Amino acid sequence: MMMTSPLFLLILKALVTFFKDIFVYISQFFGPCLHVFAAMRIMVSFVIP
């Protein structure tokens, strides 16, 4: 049990770092797209109330 615990924590830490990097990449990639989509929605809502 003591041998697997540090390994488990290391794997967990690696997974958290991996998913955090993926989340940052996705948010950087989809951020401008979401802003453009929100702007289009606002313009459409002005044209079509």
Buried (B, 14 or more C-beta within 10 A) or exposed (E): EEEEEEEEEEEEEEEEEEEEEEEEEEEEEEEEEEEEEEEEEEEEEEEEE
